[in-house]
Amino acid sequence: MRDNYSAFPIRRVFFSKCLSGPDQLRQRAALAYSQIFVVSSVQIAPAYALREYQQMLLDDVSVNFRQILQHVTLSPVMARTSHANNNKGNPAKGISPTRTMHAK
């Protein structure tokens, strides 16, 4: 089950390319971005969405940092893992959006 329905095979391929791929600098830069812009593979369903997120990081290695931030922010994977549980803000009452897990 782990090999077919989880993010394990995707992560294994990603790390093996970092170690032995022909474009190691690009792969390792994407690995560094994946450590900065962290998403949870537990909350991502289906697991192939993680593959698209990692491909986006690989494609964005050569663009400027502002574009990377925009792509990460607008990514469906990031929305699923970090924006999904936010409370709605109410500027009239001075309430800013917060995560429900931290609001308790």
N, CA, C and O atoms as CSV, one atom per row, in Angstrom:
chain,resi,resn,atom,element,x,y,z
A,1,MET,N,N,0.823,-1.187,0.000
A,1,MET,CA,C,0.000,0.000,0.000
A,1,MET,C,C,0.873,1.259,0.000
A,1,MET,O,O,0.561,2.239,-0.677
A,2,ARG,N,N,1.967,1.222,0.765
A,2,ARG,CA,C,2.848,2.378,0.841
A,2,ARG,C,C,3.392,2.749,-0.532
A,2,ARG,O,O,3.490,3.933,-0.855
A,3,ASP,N,N,3.744,1.765,-1.338
A,3,ASP,CA,C,4.345,2.033,-2.630
A,3,ASP,C,C,3.352,2.485,-3.685
A,3,ASP,O,O,3.746,3.128,-4.658
A,4,ASN,N,N,2.091,2.172,-3.522
A,4,ASN,CA,C,1.109,2.508,-4.542
A,4,ASN,C,C,0.284,3.749,-4.241
A,4,ASN,O,O,-0.110,4.461,-5.164
A,5,TYR,N,N,0.014,4.022,-2.973
A,5,TYR,CA,C,-0.931,5.082,-2.642
A,5,TYR,C,C,-0.341,6.212,-1.804
A,5,TYR,O,O,-1.063,7.136,-1.428
A,6,SER,N,N,0.930,6.158,-1.511
A,6,SER,CA,C,1.535,7.199,-0.694
A,6,SER,C,C,2.503,8.026,-1.538
A,6,SER,O,O,2.681,7.774,-2.730
A,7,ALA,N,N,3.113,8.998,-0.910
A,7,ALA,CA,C,4.084,9.850,-1.590
A,7,ALA,C,C,5.491,9.251,-1.562
A,7,ALA,O,O,6.431,9.870,-2.060
A,8,PHE,N,N,5.647,8.061,-0.989
A,8,PHE,CA,C,6.967,7.434,-0.871
A,8,PHE,C,C,7.683,7.286,-2.217
A,8,PHE,O,O,8.845,7.683,-2.307
A,9,PRO,N,N,7.059,6.738,-3.269
A,9,PRO,CA,C,7.786,6.591,-4.541
A,9,PRO,C,C,8.182,7.932,-5.148
A,9,PRO,O,O,9.233,8.044,-5.779
A,10,ILE,N,N,7.348,8.940,-4.959
A,10,ILE,CA,C,7.649,10.268,-5.503
A,10,ILE,C,C,8.870,10.850,-4.803
A,10,ILE,O,O,9.765,11.392,-5.452
A,11,ARG,N,N,8.905,10.737,-3.484
A,11,ARG,CA,C,10.052,11.239,-2.726
A,11,ARG,C,C,11.318,10.463,-3.058
A,11,ARG,O,O,12.395,11.052,-3.158
A,12,ARG,N,N,11.205,9.148,-3.230
A,12,ARG,CA,C,12.370,8.316,-3.545
A,12,ARG,C,C,12.996,8.740,-4.873
A,12,ARG,O,O,14.218,8.861,-4.967
A,13,VAL,N,N,12.182,8.963,-5.887
A,13,VAL,CA,C,12.691,9.395,-7.193
A,13,VAL,C,C,13.316,10.784,-7.088
A,13,VAL,O,O,14.376,11.041,-7.659
A,14,PHE,N,N,12.657,11.669,-6.360
A,14,PHE,CA,C,13.175,13.027,-6.197
A,14,PHE,C,C,14.563,13.018,-5.556
A,14,PHE,O,O,15.468,13.702,-6.034
A,15,PHE,N,N,14.739,12.252,-4.484
A,15,PHE,CA,C,16.027,12.202,-3.800
A,15,PHE,C,C,17.087,11.479,-4.626
A,15,PHE,O,O,18.254,11.870,-4.603
A,16,SER,N,N,16.708,10.442,-5.347
A,16,SER,CA,C,17.699,9.727,-6.153
A,16,SER,C,C,18.200,10.607,-7.302
A,16,SER,O,O,19.369,10.519,-7.677
A,17,LYS,N,N,17.334,11.452,-7.866
A,17,LYS,CA,C,17.785,12.381,-8.904
A,17,LYS,C,C,18.721,13.435,-8.337
A,17,LYS,O,O,19.631,13.899,-9.024
A,18,CYS,N,N,18.499,13.813,-7.085
A,18,CYS,CA,C,19.402,14.772,-6.437
A,18,CYS,C,C,20.802,14.199,-6.279
A,18,CYS,O,O,21.789,14.933,-6.337
A,19,LEU,N,N,20.888,12.902,-6.082
A,19,LEU,CA,C,22.184,12.267,-5.869
A,19,LEU,C,C,22.878,11.841,-7.150
A,19,LEU,O,O,24.107,11.866,-7.225
A,20,SER,N,N,22.103,11.448,-8.167
A,20,SER,CA,C,22.757,10.875,-9.341
A,20,SER,C,C,22.257,11.440,-10.671
A,20,SER,O,O,22.614,10.911,-11.724
A,21,GLY,N,N,21.455,12.481,-10.656
A,21,GLY,CA,C,20.939,13.045,-11.904
A,21,GLY,C,C,21.992,13.845,-12.654
A,21,GLY,O,O,22.986,14.265,-12.063
A,22,PRO,N,N,21.788,14.060,-13.949
A,22,PRO,CA,C,22.756,14.820,-14.736
A,22,PRO,C,C,22.755,16.316,-14.405
A,22,PRO,O,O,23.728,17.014,-14.691
A,23,ASP,N,N,21.691,16.798,-13.818
A,23,ASP,CA,C,21.580,18.217,-13.462
A,23,ASP,C,C,21.470,18.369,-11.939
A,23,ASP,O,O,20.465,18.855,-11.420
A,24,GLN,N,N,22.512,17.948,-11.247
A,24,GLN,CA,C,22.473,17.891,-9.784
A,24,GLN,C,C,22.301,19.262,-9.148
A,24,GLN,O,O,21.632,19.373,-8.121
A,25,LEU,N,N,22.880,20.303,-9.720
A,25,LEU,CA,C,22.731,21.636,-9.136
A,25,LEU,C,C,21.268,22.065,-9.131
A,25,LEU,O,O,20.769,22.583,-8.132
A,26,ARG,N,N,20.589,21.848,-10.244
A,26,ARG,CA,C,19.163,22.189,-10.343
A,26,ARG,C,C,18.337,21.337,-9.376
A,26,ARG,O,O,17.451,21.849,-8.691
A,27,GLN,N,N,18.625,20.059,-9.325
A,27,GLN,CA,C,17.899,19.151,-8.438
A,27,GLN,C,C,18.103,19.531,-6.976
A,27,GLN,O,O,17.155,19.518,-6.190
A,28,ARG,N,N,19.324,19.866,-6.614
A,28,ARG,CA,C,19.604,20.209,-5.219
A,28,ARG,C,C,19.045,21.571,-4.846
A,28,ARG,O,O,18.660,21.785,-3.696
A,29,ALA,N,N,18.993,22.494,-5.794
A,29,ALA,CA,C,18.349,23.781,-5.526
A,29,ALA,C,C,16.853,23.570,-5.291
A,29,ALA,O,O,16.271,24.191,-4.402
A,30,ALA,N,N,16.236,22.703,-6.078
A,30,ALA,CA,C,14.817,22.384,-5.863
A,30,ALA,C,C,14.615,21.685,-4.527
A,30,ALA,O,O,13.608,21.912,-3.856
A,31,LEU,N,N,15.559,20.840,-4.134
A,31,LEU,CA,C,15.490,20.198,-2.829
A,31,LEU,C,C,15.567,21.246,-1.717
A,31,LEU,O,O,14.843,21.156,-0.726
A,32,ALA,N,N,16.436,22.230,-1.880
A,32,ALA,CA,C,16.534,23.308,-0.893
A,32,ALA,C,C,15.225,24.087,-0.820
A,32,ALA,O,O,14.762,24.417,0.272
A,33,TYR,N,N,14.625,24.383,-1.970
A,33,TYR,CA,C,13.325,25.069,-1.965
A,33,TYR,C,C,12.253,24.218,-1.281
A,33,TYR,O,O,11.386,24.745,-0.584
A,34,SER,N,N,12.317,22.913,-1.482
A,34,SER,CA,C,11.315,22.053,-0.846
A,34,SER,C,C,11.488,22.022,0.671
A,34,SER,O,O,10.539,21.719,1.394
A,35,GLN,N,N,12.693,22.334,1.162
A,35,GLN,CA,C,12.915,22.423,2.597
A,35,GLN,C,C,12.487,23.777,3.153
A,35,GLN,O,O,12.230,23.901,4.351
A,36,ILE,N,N,12.409,24.789,2.297
A,36,ILE,CA,C,11.955,26.127,2.709
A,36,ILE,C,C,10.442,26.215,2.614
A,36,ILE,O,O,9.785,26.673,3.549
A,37,PHE,N,N,9.888,25.780,1.497
A,37,PHE,CA,C,8.445,25.817,1.261
A,37,PHE,C,C,7.880,24.417,1.513
A,37,PHE,O,O,7.597,23.670,0.577
A,38,VAL,N,N,7.728,24.086,2.760
A,38,VAL,CA,C,7.378,22.730,3.174
A,38,VAL,C,C,5.877,22.494,3.044
A,38,VAL,O,O,5.066,23.324,3.454
A,39,VAL,N,N,5.526,21.355,2.472
A,39,VAL,CA,C,4.135,20.900,2.432
A,39,VAL,C,C,4.083,19.495,3.019
A,39,VAL,O,O,5.051,18.739,2.938
A,40,SER,N,N,2.967,19.164,3.598
A,40,SER,CA,C,2.807,17.866,4.237
A,40,SER,C,C,2.300,16.840,3.243
A,40,SER,O,O,1.254,17.033,2.624
A,41,SER,N,N,3.028,15.763,3.090
A,41,SER,CA,C,2.563,14.706,2.192
A,41,SER,C,C,1.434,13.904,2.823
A,41,SER,O,O,0.760,13.141,2.132
A,42,VAL,N,N,1.219,14.063,4.117
A,42,VAL,CA,C,0.120,13.372,4.793
A,42,VAL,C,C,-1.218,14.017,4.418
A,42,VAL,O,O,-2.221,13.323,4.249
A,43,GLN,N,N,-1.225,15.341,4.290
A,43,GLN,CA,C,-2.468,16.056,4.002
A,43,GLN,C,C,-2.781,16.137,2.517
A,43,GLN,O,O,-3.865,16.581,2.138
A,44,ILE,N,N,-1.859,15.720,1.678
A,44,ILE,CA,C,-2.071,15.827,0.233
A,44,ILE,C,C,-2.698,14.542,-0.280
A,44,ILE,O,O,-2.139,13.454,-0.145
A,45,ALA,N,N,-3.863,14.697,-0.866
A,45,ALA,CA,C,-4.523,13.556,-1.506
A,45,ALA,C,C,-5.083,14.048,-2.822
A,45,ALA,O,O,-5.833,15.024,-2.813
A,46,PRO,N,N,-4.786,13.468,-3.896
A,46,PRO,CA,C,-3.959,12.286,-4.134
A,46,PRO,C,C,-2.469,12.619,-4.068
A,46,PRO,O,O,-2.076,13.781,-4.169
A,47,ALA,N,N,-1.662,11.602,-3.900
A,47,ALA,CA,C,-0.221,11.782,-3.715
A,47,ALA,C,C,0.459,12.364,-4.947
A,47,ALA,O,O,1.508,12.995,-4.817
A,48,TYR,N,N,-0.108,12.170,-6.146
A,48,TYR,CA,C,0.555,12.697,-7.340
A,48,TYR,C,C,0.569,14.215,-7.366
A,48,TYR,O,O,1.307,14.800,-8.158
A,49,ALA,N,N,-0.221,14.873,-6.528
A,49,ALA,CA,C,-0.173,16.332,-6.441
A,49,ALA,C,C,1.188,16.780,-5.917
A,49,ALA,O,O,1.669,17.853,-6.280
A,50,LEU,N,N,1.803,15.972,-5.076
A,50,LEU,CA,C,3.144,16.279,-4.586
A,50,LEU,C,C,4.137,16.281,-5.735
A,50,LEU,O,O,5.055,17.101,-5.753
A,51,ARG,N,N,3.972,15.387,-6.685
A,51,ARG,CA,C,4.851,15.335,-7.871
A,51,ARG,C,C,4.759,16.636,-8.655
A,51,ARG,O,O,5.778,17.162,-9.103
A,52,GLU,N,N,3.554,17.157,-8.823
A,52,GLU,CA,C,3.380,18.423,-9.544
A,52,GLU,C,C,4.017,19.578,-8.786
A,52,GLU,O,O,4.589,20.483,-9.395
A,53,TYR,N,N,3.922,19.551,-7.457
A,53,TYR,CA,C,4.533,20.588,-6.632
A,53,TYR,C,C,6.064,20.546,-6.766
A,53,TYR,O,O,6.707,21.587,-6.905
A,54,GLN,N,N,6.637,19.344,-6.723
A,54,GLN,CA,C,8.080,19.219,-6.867
A,54,GLN,C,C,8.539,19.621,-8.261
A,54,GLN,O,O,9.613,20.203,-8.412
A,55,GLN,N,N,7.748,19.323,-9.271
A,55,GLN,CA,C,8.097,19.737,-10.633
A,55,GLN,C,C,8.058,21.256,-10.750
A,55,GLN,O,O,8.887,21.842,-11.445
A,56,MET,N,N,7.107,21.900,-10.080
A,56,MET,CA,C,7.038,23.358,-10.081
A,56,MET,C,C,8.311,23.939,-9.455
A,56,MET,O,O,8.859,24.917,-9.964
A,57,LEU,N,N,8.782,23.345,-8.358
A,57,LEU,CA,C,10.019,23.822,-7.736
A,57,LEU,C,C,11.213,23.631,-8.664
A,57,LEU,O,O,12.089,24.494,-8.731
A,58,LEU,N,N,11.255,22.508,-9.379
A,58,LEU,CA,C,12.331,22.278,-10.347
A,58,LEU,C,C,12.297,23.307,-11.472
A,58,LEU,O,O,13.342,23.804,-11.893
A,59,ASP,N,N,11.110,23.624,-11.955
A,59,ASP,CA,C,10.975,24.595,-13.036
A,59,ASP,C,C,11.329,26.008,-12.586
A,59,ASP,O,O,11.783,26.821,-13.391
A,60,ASP,N,N,11.124,26.305,-11.307
A,60,ASP,CA,C,11.336,27.656,-10.799
A,60,ASP,C,C,12.741,27.914,-10.277
A,60,ASP,O,O,12.998,28.979,-9.716
A,61,VAL,N,N,13.648,26.972,-10.446
A,61,VAL,CA,C,15.006,27.161,-9.945
A,61,VAL,C,C,15.672,28.359,-10.605
A,61,VAL,O,O,16.441,29.068,-9.954
A,62,SER,N,N,15.398,28.596,-11.862
A,62,SER,CA,C,16.094,29.660,-12.587
A,62,SER,C,C,15.323,30.978,-12.649
A,62,SER,O,O,15.771,31.907,-13.320
A,63,VAL,N,N,14.186,31.088,-11.975
A,63,VAL,CA,C,13.444,32.350,-11.981
A,63,VAL,C,C,13.740,33.123,-10.699
A,63,VAL,O,O,14.393,32.612,-9.790
A,64,ASN,N,N,13.250,34.365,-10.640
A,64,ASN,CA,C,13.543,35.156,-9.445
A,64,ASN,C,C,12.673,34.714,-8.262
A,64,ASN,O,O,11.672,34.017,-8.429
A,65,PHE,N,N,13.084,35.139,-7.071
A,65,PHE,CA,C,12.458,34.655,-5.850
A,65,PHE,C,C,10.999,35.090,-5.741
A,65,PHE,O,O,10.182,34.358,-5.183
A,66,ARG,N,N,10.662,36.245,-6.253
A,66,ARG,CA,C,9.278,36.713,-6.192
A,66,ARG,C,C,8.352,35.784,-6.987
A,66,ARG,O,O,7.240,35.493,-6.545
A,67,GLN,N,N,8.796,35.327,-8.133
A,67,GLN,CA,C,7.984,34.400,-8.928
A,67,GLN,C,C,7.831,33.060,-8.213
A,67,GLN,O,O,6.767,32.443,-8.266
A,68,ILE,N,N,8.884,32.612,-7.548
A,68,ILE,CA,C,8.786,31.363,-6.789
A,68,ILE,C,C,7.746,31.509,-5.686
A,68,ILE,O,O,6.909,30.628,-5.493
A,69,LEU,N,N,7.803,32.634,-4.958
A,69,LEU,CA,C,6.816,32.870,-3.899
A,69,LEU,C,C,5.397,32.895,-4.446
A,69,LEU,O,O,4.478,32.365,-3.822
A,70,GLN,N,N,5.218,33.504,-5.600
A,70,GLN,CA,C,3.884,33.561,-6.206
A,70,GLN,C,C,3.411,32.171,-6.605
A,70,GLN,O,O,2.263,31.811,-6.344
A,71,HIS,N,N,4.274,31.391,-7.229
A,71,HIS,CA,C,3.889,30.046,-7.663
A,71,HIS,C,C,3.587,29.147,-6.472
A,71,HIS,O,O,2.632,28.370,-6.505
A,72,VAL,N,N,4.395,29.250,-5.420
A,72,VAL,CA,C,4.154,28.440,-4.222
A,72,VAL,C,C,2.848,28.847,-3.557
A,72,VAL,O,O,2.065,27.994,-3.140
A,73,THR,N,N,2.614,30.150,-3.459
A,73,THR,CA,C,1.392,30.643,-2.821
A,73,THR,C,C,0.146,30.211,-3.575
A,73,THR,O,O,-0.864,29.876,-2.956
A,74,LEU,N,N,0.200,30.214,-4.891
A,74,LEU,CA,C,-0.965,29.864,-5.700
A,74,LEU,C,C,-1.073,28.363,-5.990
A,74,LEU,O,O,-2.014,27.921,-6.649
A,75,SER,N,N,-0.129,27.604,-5.505
A,75,SER,CA,C,-0.136,26.155,-5.734
A,75,SER,C,C,-1.300,25.495,-4.987
A,75,SER,O,O,-1.526,25.803,-3.817
A,76,PRO,N,N,-2.034,24.603,-5.636
A,76,PRO,CA,C,-3.112,23.883,-4.941
A,76,PRO,C,C,-2.615,23.058,-3.762
A,76,PRO,O,O,-3.339,22.884,-2.782
A,77,VAL,N,N,-1.399,22.553,-3.843
A,77,VAL,CA,C,-0.848,21.765,-2.744
A,77,VAL,C,C,-0.633,22.641,-1.519
A,77,VAL,O,O,-0.960,22.234,-0.404
A,78,MET,N,N,-0.089,23.836,-1.708
A,78,MET,CA,C,0.120,24.741,-0.582
A,78,MET,C,C,-1.227,25.194,-0.016
A,78,MET,O,O,-1.376,25.342,1.197
A,79,ALA,N,N,-2.188,25.410,-0.881
A,79,ALA,CA,C,-3.517,25.799,-0.399
A,79,ALA,C,C,-4.127,24.691,0.448
A,79,ALA,O,O,-4.786,24.964,1.452
A,80,ARG,N,N,-3.914,23.467,0.056
A,80,ARG,CA,C,-4.470,22.337,0.796
A,80,ARG,C,C,-3.811,22.174,2.162
A,80,ARG,O,O,-4.485,21.863,3.144
A,81,THR,N,N,-2.500,22.381,2.228
A,81,THR,CA,C,-1.787,22.119,3.475
A,81,THR,C,C,-1.716,23.310,4.414
A,81,THR,O,O,-1.587,23.121,5.623
A,82,SER,N,N,-1.795,24.537,3.897
A,82,SER,CA,C,-1.607,25.660,4.809
A,82,SER,C,C,-2.768,26.636,4.857
A,82,SER,O,O,-2.944,27.316,5.867
A,83,HIS,N,N,-3.557,26.729,3.813
A,83,HIS,CA,C,-4.634,27.711,3.790
A,83,HIS,C,C,-6.011,27.117,4.066
A,83,HIS,O,O,-6.967,27.863,4.281
A,84,ALA,N,N,-6.130,25.821,4.063
A,84,ALA,CA,C,-7.449,25.177,4.128
A,84,ALA,C,C,-8.165,25.388,5.448
A,84,ALA,O,O,-9.393,25.459,5.465
A,85,ASN,N,N,-7.451,25.490,6.543
A,85,ASN,CA,C,-8.090,25.582,7.852
A,85,ASN,C,C,-8.086,26.995,8.427
A,85,ASN,O,O,-8.300,27.172,9.626
A,86,ASN,N,N,-7.849,27.985,7.603
A,86,ASN,CA,C,-7.834,29.357,8.095
A,86,ASN,C,C,-9.241,29.846,8.406
A,86,ASN,O,O,-10.198,29.512,7.706
A,87,ASN,N,N,-9.352,30.641,9.466
A,87,ASN,CA,C,-10.604,31.330,9.753
A,87,ASN,C,C,-10.696,32.566,8.876
A,87,ASN,O,O,-9.679,33.150,8.501
A,88,LYS,N,N,-11.913,32.959,8.554
A,88,LYS,CA,C,-12.112,34.138,7.736
A,88,LYS,C,C,-11.869,35.382,8.589
A,88,LYS,O,O,-12.320,35.458,9.732
A,89,GLY,N,N,-11.156,36.352,8.027
A,89,GLY,CA,C,-10.896,37.591,8.737
A,89,GLY,C,C,-12.087,38.532,8.679
A,89,GLY,O,O,-12.922,38.436,7.780
A,90,ASN,N,N,-12.162,39.441,9.639
A,90,ASN,CA,C,-13.206,40.461,9.677
A,90,ASN,C,C,-12.540,41.790,9.998
A,90,ASN,O,O,-12.352,42.112,11.171
A,91,PRO,N,N,-12.170,42.583,8.964
A,91,PRO,CA,C,-11.462,43.834,9.204
A,91,PRO,C,C,-12.279,44.837,10.032
A,91,PRO,O,O,-11.699,45.652,10.749
A,92,ALA,N,N,-13.602,44.787,9.943
A,92,ALA,CA,C,-14.432,45.709,10.702
A,92,ALA,C,C,-14.280,45.494,12.212
A,92,ALA,O,O,-14.363,46.440,12.995
A,93,LYS,N,N,-14.058,44.245,12.605
A,93,LYS,CA,C,-13.878,43.924,14.019
A,93,LYS,C,C,-12.403,43.814,14.405
A,93,LYS,O,O,-12.082,43.536,15.560
A,94,GLY,N,N,-11.505,44.033,13.438
A,94,GLY,CA,C,-10.072,43.937,13.719
A,94,GLY,C,C,-9.567,42.522,13.860
A,94,GLY,O,O,-8.559,42.288,14.527
A,95,ILE,N,N,-10.262,41.554,13.234
A,95,ILE,CA,C,-9.879,40.146,13.314
A,95,ILE,C,C,-9.145,39.775,12.033
A,95,ILE,O,O,-9.653,39.970,10.929
A,96,SER,N,N,-7.943,39.236,12.201
A,96,SER,CA,C,-7.194,38.791,11.028
A,96,SER,C,C,-7.338,37.282,10.886
A,96,SER,O,O,-7.600,36.594,11.872
A,97,PRO,N,N,-7.172,36.759,9.677
A,97,PRO,CA,C,-7.290,35.314,9.476
A,97,PRO,C,C,-6.227,34.564,10.270
A,97,PRO,O,O,-5.057,34.948,10.272
A,98,THR,N,N,-6.637,33.498,10.940
A,98,THR,CA,C,-5.712,32.658,11.697
A,98,THR,C,C,-6.049,31.208,11.451
A,98,THR,O,O,-7.163,30.870,11.052
A,99,ARG,N,N,-5.098,30.375,11.686
A,99,ARG,CA,C,-5.334,28.931,11.574
A,99,ARG,C,C,-6.158,28.477,12.759
A,99,ARG,O,O,-5.967,28.961,13.875
A,100,THR,N,N,-7.069,27.552,12.526
A,100,THR,CA,C,-7.925,27.081,13.615
A,100,THR,C,C,-7.137,26.336,14.679
A,100,THR,O,O,-7.492,26.399,15.856
A,101,MET,N,N,-6.074,25.630,14.295
A,101,MET,CA,C,-5.329,24.874,15.283
A,101,MET,C,C,-4.578,25.787,16.246
A,101,MET,O,O,-4.336,25.405,17.391
A,102,HIS,N,N,-4.202,27.002,15.797
A,102,HIS,CA,C,-3.488,27.924,16.665
A,102,HIS,C,C,-4.431,28.859,17.400
A,102,HIS,O,O,-4.027,29.517,18.358
A,103,ALA,N,N,-5.670,28.927,16.970
A,103,ALA,CA,C,-6.619,29.862,17.565
A,103,ALA,C,C,-7.193,29.350,18.882
A,103,ALA,O,O,-7.813,30.123,19.612
A,104,LYS,N,N,-7.008,28.089,19.204
A,104,LYS,CA,C,-7.572,27.518,20.414
A,104,LYS,C,C,-6.916,28.042,21.659
A,104,LYS,O,O,-7.287,27.649,22.765
